[in-house]
Amino acid sequence: MAEIRRYKATLLFGAPGVGKGTQGRILGQVPGFFHLSCGDVFRAIDIGSDEGQEIYRFLSKGELVPDDLTYRIWRKALEAHIALSSFKPREDLLVLDGIPRNLTQAETIEEIIDVRKVVHLVCTDQEKMIERMRRRAIRENRADDANEQVIRHRFRVYETETTAVLDYYPAEIISRVEALGSPAGVLRKLLDVLVPVQDELFVNRPKPPILQSGL
């Protein structure tokens, strides 16, 4: 049986509203990075489909989507990006946010993901993050960010389930980055952490085969 290829990746980690999606989208515009947000994958699904209805039932209450459903839909999206060559594993460092959100997901994605760095975006002011999410709900028409009770429930879910994921990864690959500040300022701190990881990928990437001339 052929060995399943594992894609080199970094995880953007942190509480709801901390800016994972914003920074991921910015990084995704930098050559050599490809951003894949689990939340964006979910929101792109047709809400009228069976999977869309199932996902919405959980997100609208601030709850995590079941692991098997999350992994199935997320992996399908990843493979589609590879097929379309929007994500080029030989050249790009995969930037993930929104997955893994618990230990089961962390163990499951190991099948195809080689985590080289975990960036823990930190913001100690929860009220500022809640206000940021309210503004995002208006700007992006996101139902999961519109209800304060749902937002606060998401924080409780994060504290009880998701923070344990940090203990799953070796301390030496985890970097804390302060998330408050201008997007450009946070990006600069992220690049300080991630450029060495990308450099390592670039140096060690397989060389394309040399085509022999028939002459």
N, C-alpha and C positions, 0 to 999 in steps of 0.2 A: 504493500500500500504506500502511495506517495505521501511524503511528509507535508503537512499543511503549512503554508507559508505564514510566518508571523510578521506583522507590520510594526515598525519602530514608531513609538508614539510618546507624546507627553500628555499628561492629564491636567486640565485646569479645574481646580477644586475649590470649593468654598460655599458659603451659605447662600440662600436665594437672594437675589438683588445685589450681589457683591461685584458683579461686572464680568462674569465668565464669558457670557455671550458677546458682549461688546468687545472685549479684548480678543476673543477668539476670532471674531469677524475681521478685526484689524490685522491680526497675525495672518489670517488666511489670504490677505492681499500681498503679503511679503513673499517673494519667490523662495521656494524651498519649504514652505509650510502649507499644509492643507487642513482647514478647520472643518470638523463635523460635529454639529450640536445635536444631541439626542432630542432636545426640545424642539428644534427646528424640523427634525425628521417627523416628529409626531404632528406638529402643526401643519405640515405639508400634506398629510394624509386626508383623503376625501372624507369629510365628516359624515357623509351619507353612507359610507361603506360600513360593513360589520366591524372591521378593525377600528375605524374612526370613531364609531359610536362607543365601542368598548373603552378606548383610550380616553375619550371625553368624559365618561362617567367617573374616572379616577381623577383626572386633572382638575375638573371643576370643583372637586372637594378637597384639593390640595394633597391628595394621596399619591403614593408611588404606583406607577403602572406595574402589574405583575412581571416578575423577572423573565419568564419564558416568552411572553408577548413582547416585552422590551427588546430582548436580545434578537428575536426573530425579525422584527421590523428594522431595528438598527443595522443588523448584519446585511439585510437585503439592500438597504440604502448604501452601505459602504461598498458592497460588490457592484452596485450600479455605477457609482462614481469611478471605480476602477475600470469597469467595462467602457465607460465613456472617456477615459483618460483624463478626467478632471483631477483625479488623485493618481499620482504616479509614484508607487511605493519605492522605486529605485532612486528617486530624486527628492521626494518630499518627506518631511517629518509630519506625521499625523497629529493634529491637535484636537483632543477630545474634550468636550464638556457635557455634563449631564449624565455621563456613564463612566465608571460604575457608581451606583448610588448605595450599594450595600455589599456585604461580603460575598453573597452568592454571585452577584454580577461581576465582582472583581475576579473571582475564581473562574467564571465562565468565559470572560473575554480573553483570559490567558491563552485560550486555544489559538487565537489568531493575533493577539496584540502583545508586543514586547515593550513594556513600559520602561522608558529610559529616564524620565523625569516626572515628578509630581510637583506642580506649582500650586501652593496653598494660598489663595487670595484671602487676606484677612481684613476684616472691618469690625471693630469692637462696638460701633455705634449702630445697634439694631434699628433704632428709629429712623436713622438716615437711610438705611437700606429699604425699610418699608416705604418711605416717602419716594425713593427712587423707583420702586416697583409700581406705586400708584401712578406716577407720571408715565411710566412705560405702558401701563394698561390703557391710558388715554391715547398715547401716541401710536401704539401698535395694535389697538383694539384686541387686547389679550384678556379673555374672560378669567383666566387663572390668576391674574394679578389685580382684578378689580375689587375683590371683596377682602376687607381687612381681616375678618375671621379666618378666611382661607389662607391668607398670607401668614398669619401667626401660626396656624396649624402646620404649614409647610416648614416653618422654623423648628417646631417641635419634632416633626418627622426627621428633619436634618440632624438635630441634636441626638436623637435616639437611635437612628439607623445609619446615617451616612458618615458621621464623623468616625465611626469605627473602621471605615475603609482606610483611613490614614495609617492605622496600626498594621494593616496588611502589608504595606510596602516598607522596604528598608529605609531607615531614617536618613541614610546618606544620599538617597535620591530625592528627598523632599526639601523644597525651598519655600520659605514663607515670603510673601510679597504683600506689602501694605496696599490695600485696594482704594483707599481714599486719595483724592487728588485728581488732577486733570487726566483725561484719557492718554494724552501723550506722555505724561510723567509716569503713569503706571506702565505704559508700553515700554518705555526705556528700561524700567526695572525688569520687566519680563524678558526683554531681549538680552540683558546682561546674564540672565539665567539660561536662556534657551539657545543662544548663538553657539556656545561650546558644544551643545548636544547636536545641533545641526551640522557643525563643522565635522564632528566625529562621523556622522552619517555620510557626509560628502567624501571624506577621505577613504572610508571603508566600503563605499558602494561598489558593487560588481562592475567591472569594466565591460563595455559592449564588445561582442566578438568582432574580430577583424575579418572583413570579407576579402577572400582571396580572389584576385583577378584571374580570369581564365586565359589571359594572354601569356 
